[in-house]
Amino acid sequence: MNEEMLSTIDPEDRKKIITRLKTVKGHVAAVERMVEEGKGCEEVLLQLVAIKSAVQKVSVVVAQHYTNICLVEALEKGDDKREVLNKAVETLMKLND
């Protein structure tokens, strides 16, 4: 599969990904400050949940692109179907780790 296919992502989706990644960056910075300041565990954990949620949302957008563009292109190119599908399943399953 072509690893450069993310360059073909819809500009609106690219904007969503960048926005969400900036949100993650902000949450990570907040957690860092909270730890440095000795904030409560509950506050830190809530920020960590927010980080996990934001990363999950980015993962969904990229996974949709992967299946709709990258995977389809590999199959249309004539790559081995079993190999393509096995790799896709293996890659997408990592989202649940």
N, C-alpha and C positions, 0 to 999 in steps of 0.2 A: 504494500500500500504506500501511496505517496505521502511522505511525512510533511511535505510542504503545503498540503491542501488547506491548512488553517488560513493560509493567505487568501483563500477564496471565500472566506466567511462573509456573510452579509454585513455591510457596514453598521447596521442597527444592532446586530448581535455582537459585533466587535465592540461597539460602544457599551453595551450591557456588560460584557465581560470586563472591560477596563474599569467601569464604574464599580462593579462588585469587587474587583481586586483592590481598588482603592479603599473600599469599605473594609475589606479584610486587613489591609495595611493599617488603617486607623484603629481598628479593634485590637490588633496586635500591639500597637504603640500604647494603647490605653491599658492593656494587661501589663505591659512592661512597667509603666508608671505606677500602676496599682500595686504591683509586687514591690517595687522600690519604696513606695510609701507605706507599705505594710497594711494595705486594705484587707478587708474581710474575705474569707474564702468564698462565701456566697457571691459576692460582687465579682470576684475573679472568675468563678465558674460560669456566671451568667454571660460574661464577656466571651469566655471560651465557647459557649454554646452559640453565641452570635457569630463567631468566627467559623465554626463548623457549618452553620447554616449558610453563610455567605459562600464558602468554598463549595458546598454541595450545589448551590444554585449555578455557580460557574461551571461545575462539572456537568450538569444537566445540559446546558447550552452547548458545550463542546461535544458531549456525547451525541446529542441530536445531530450536530454537524457531521460528526464522524460517521454515524450510520446513514445519514441522508446523502452525503457527498462522497466521503473517502471510501466507505465500504462499497457503495454502489459502483463507483468508478473502478475499483479493483476487480469487481465481478464482471463489469462490462469489458474490461481490458483482457479478460480471459484468464486471469490468475486462477489457480486451483481453488475451487469453491470450498472444499473442506478446510483447506489451510486458511483461507481468508476468514471463514466463519469461526473456526476454532480460535484464531488469533483475536477476532473481534469479541467473542465471548470471554476469552481470558482477560482481555484488556478491560472490558466493561465490568467484569466481576470484581476487579480491583477497586472499583468505586465503592464497594460495600465493605471493604476491609477496614 
